[in-house]
């Protein structure tokens, strides 16, 4: 079932733990995921693990989301 097909989701803390699990789940359910984490290398590693994603619709934001 693709409950989130055609939707976009911003997941903070996506580099590990619950954030990584949520990013994988949303992507598997059809969402286009924007994965953000203060440690961009963690998110980049998550995304490079192609076996953990179904469609490959994941984009990475390296660093915080606050305004400068």
C-alpha positions, -999 to +999 in steps of 0.1 A: +000+000+000+014+034-010-003+056+016+020+086+010+023+085-028+025+120-042+034+135-008+066+151+004+080+146+039+108+165+057+124+142+083+148+158+108+173+136+126+173+113+097+210+103+101+202+076+127+178+060+150+141+069+148+146+096+122+163+071+099+136+045+104+109+071+097+127+082+065+128+046+053+092+039+062+079+071+045+099+064+014+087+028+013+051+041+015+056+063-016+067+097-001+094+119-016+116+123+015+138+152+024+163+138+050+180+164+073+205+159+100+232+180+117+257+153+106+252+153+069+276+124+065+252+102+085+223+110+061+245+106+031+255+071+043+218+062+049+209+073+014+238+055-002+225+023+013+203+017-017+190-016-004+171+002+023+151+023-001+125+013-026+122+042-051+152+063-044+132+095-038+153+107-010+171+141-009+197+152+018+200+184+037+234+186+055+233+207+086+206+226+106+174+241+093+176+274+112+179+307+094+214+323+096 
